[in-house]
């Protein structure tokens, strides 16, 4: 998109997307930095790339197209060679009225449009698209991972290479090994992978990607090229290529189109060679809001209310890989204003946040969490983030910081929110200090999100309902929807949840399929069971079913009404199919489609429990109450457990009941 400062100013002034004072300030900054006004507006996040493209397309009378998640037919895409498409930032994506559809980042580049018309031998219809969507569409020129890597190493003779030491040629920028590493990273980014595992086995090298929290095997490489691949990665990460006996850690950046990712590299000597794991961190992505992460209703209000207190601690808990850092960065982004000084001590610094003073832990140099936190207290901070509280010294310093007028954010490794408080006791923190400094504890897990395109609705079996009644208790969730129906995708979801509340939950199950689960709630009184609710008002279900087509609301499993025979297998039903008495729908993963990469799932969503330290909880802490007592008191006070929050997300079709049980089962 090429647009002059004068034209852009005219467009922005005529729209209501940006305030006049913001535009004036952006002009001043652009003049001082000698940058185009377009770059300044986007850099200051006054408007998104999509919003600017929409304005631009409307001003020149060109239709806007959405290329995100569009699978372009191969025969159409290949009508324009990749080299030309990348040069002109233009891509063919479809056919309309016998004319090819051409998406361009700069629709006013008439020379490029004429050249492509001659290339395809006919007229084309031009559309505007954002540069990032063009870059994503251009990635579809690539084949699959196996074919691309095989092509890269085809002429390298690596299969016959017997020496363990890589040659200088192998490590050159344009060598097959370098291309192999680049292709592995490119496919990982395009596949939304969070980690790349390069694992040597006895005769092969296995490549696996972690996508949506699950490792998937993608391909194998010949064993002789392992030393060259590892050395190439070590060079990129500035590690010692001649050191194979000890683990090493490093970091490097990789640019793919308009996206820049940072890769955190870890090497480990194992029996069959050196294993390499690369964690992918998307530095070009913006921090998500708490709402986008999946917080809502009373939980969101509680977090926001406590974050705006002038001092105190907010703790995020969960196992490794449960999204704790992402939640903390979202909180930092919420608090990050010019009027406060925010300082962090992290290991490692995963994302760079503009305006935040971030410090990397370095134990070899004496920079630990404790020493870093001690130094931060002399830096006049308002808000302090400690990557993790690992020991009593760090916990004590964090509590002292909270007592002396600072907002402290940190993480702990505990199973749920309630066990965080006894954990601090184990670290030697006095109970009255915990009660007076900790404001909020957030427990969380990540579950895979169902693909909206290929998911399947079905009427579940009776035994599945029995499992849900046993493992879930969502009467407390009822209060959230009754008090805040807007938290759902439509008000009728409130009635669906009212219908879907199982009667009880057990902490143990004979037979051992589900052992103790988070949030044992079996002693909470329930006035009316789920089956009673549905029997008394079956229209609750029907109303939600009618709304499903509009808001994609999904209900949970309910057993067939009394007297009916249980189904021998799940029966698929249409999304908008009316339901009989005693029936609501559940969704399961479909066979897979192009959008989800044949996985049935696409992305992840968080499930949370937010424990506020009120007067009741504070008294329990001071009296050394157990985590079970604290949990029960919090639930009586209106807290939703992770399982309950997950159940509500299953109601809306975000995930499955099986996913909730997978991540919350103890």
C-alpha angles and dihedrals in degrees: 000000000000113000129155122238091246093052092045092049090052092050094047093045091053093049129071093223095098134035118243092238091052091051091049091051091048090052090052093050092046090053093048095046094038090231128137114268089238092060092046094050092050094041091054089046092235088140134009124244089249094052092050092048091050091053092046094048092049092049094055095038097245121137118245120232130199112223098171110123092357113143106214115211108250094229091057096043094051094054085087115048115241092241092058094042092053093044093055097030090233132127136185111231110166151340128263124179091347091305124113115242114231122194115202133183086212109033091179092065092106093171090060092046092051091048092051091047089056090046093056094036099235147052122299133201111232124222132180120237135173116264091241092054090047089052091049091050091049089058088069089075086076118091125219123305096256095052095044095050093042088053091049094053097034096103098030095087087224093144090063095039109116103174118096094213118086119232125232089252091057090057098046118115095248097039122118091249092055090049090049092056092046092051092049091053093044092053091047092054093046091048092053090241119169096199140023117210118198104188125180116217129183096278106003143035114242120212116201131175125206105223120177090349096306126102114235124191109233106174147319130247129207110269096234093067094055096094091051093048092048092047091050091053091046091053091051091049093044094243130144108273093195095054112091102149103069134045117262133196129203145144139224139171129241127194121209113178107304092341124094119195131184118218120207107207126206124179125194129182111232133171096276100039138291118332117210126199120186120194112207117219117184104218094179094061119096123237111267121236119245089252091054090051089058104263114139146151119007093352092058092045091050094051094047093046094051095043090060092057111109093239143006140086132287112193128193117202137188141103125292112294096022095119099258094140092049090053091049092050090050089052090048090051089052092052097038106111131141091252097066136061111227120190129177139193110202141170100229117001098233101179130022112231118198112236095018123109104227123190125195118222113239112179093181089062093042095258104134129157090263097048092043092050091048090053093046091058088065091052097075095246126179095190126028126191118195112193094220139350102227105159145020095264093056091044091051093049091048091052091047090050090052091048092052096058105278132126107233125197122187147140135242132191105239134131097245142349097273095054090058092076097054087044090061088049089055088054090060100259114147114246095235090053092052091049093050100042108036110082103170138007118198118198116192149170134183122237128187116260117232116243106252092211103055106020115127127225116214143167105247131228122260094247090058090057089050089055092050093048088051099046103035136054113180105169087113089054087060090068092056094054095042091050096038113020090162089073089077125072088255134008092248089069086077090064092045091056090047087057095044101054109122117222101237147349130221126212094213134030128204112239092037103247092127115024124186112333132202114272106025101204103166095123096055112108116244117195099194131020125228093251091053091052094051094043091053095046114017090166088076088074096041093052092054091047091054091050094048094086090056103039101016092235115172127197130211130253121287125181120247114271119274114290098023122117118250116249117254091216137010110278115218114227135185118263092243098038113131114243129227126230112299096015134112131158137258127192128225131186114281127224090277132258140209092274095058097033092248090297102112089227130076121189129333137266129203127243115203148184119201117202114195116199102232128165093277094050091044091056091050091051093051090051092052094248118184122254089251091057092047091048093050093048091050092050091050086052092056105271116149114219122226090257092052093047089049090049090055090051089050087054089061095046097251093125144345133268088241090058092052091051092045094060101033101043113110 
